[in-house]
């Protein structure tokens, strides 16, 4: 006997074929229009395929119960996966859907910290500001990805002869200590000043400063990895600049 497909029966197989292959969040609602579950996806069409076959050996019991109650699925499109993650977080805290577990209750806030010390730049993530450090926050889920991205890019900028694959152990996979040190030589103070302006000024000096350091890196793999990290930083910068413009 084939596995049941309760969502195909309720919303139709064509719904899944026509789902847009773009970033966004999806809200699963019951017959009373109550939100049962909120999720995010880089590709909505691909993500929703996971819910079509209600195989009890492959689908968690909680999701098996959920798909039997879903009457319709609603989309909210986002510019990219990062924006979808942020929107998902907002919806989870405001709606607290019955079948979501992670993210329903707000977690502890985080603060991004930095300071120049001799010829070193120290970068950290903590729950509160610390004496002697400059800080930006409070931040939510974006604190650690921001810390990872800035740390990688600053290290690469200060080590122009070292390859992306030579980043400190674990950094490529995002396994960075909450507090770390990057040797910057005489540029430590300048980099700390650029970080302060990045978070607090209407214009962003940090991204152009880093991009100038990477002009000579032309290897395809190097460029792809660096551009991916720069894109994360640019997205965060765009949100900051939008807030400055609104105020």
Secondary structure, 3 states (H helix, E strand, C coil): CCCCCHHHHHHCHHHHHHCCCCCEEEEEECCCCCEEEEEEECCHHHHHHHHCCCCCCCCCHHHHHHHCCCCEEEEEECCCHHHHHHHHHHHHHHHCCCCCCCCCCCCCCEEEEEEEECCEEEEEEECCCCCCCEEEEEECCHHHHHHHHHHHHHHHHHCCCCCHHHCCCCCCCCCCCCEEEEECHHHHHHHHHHHHHHHHCCCCHHHHHHHHHCCCCCCHHHHHHHHHHHHHHHHHHHHHHHHHHHC
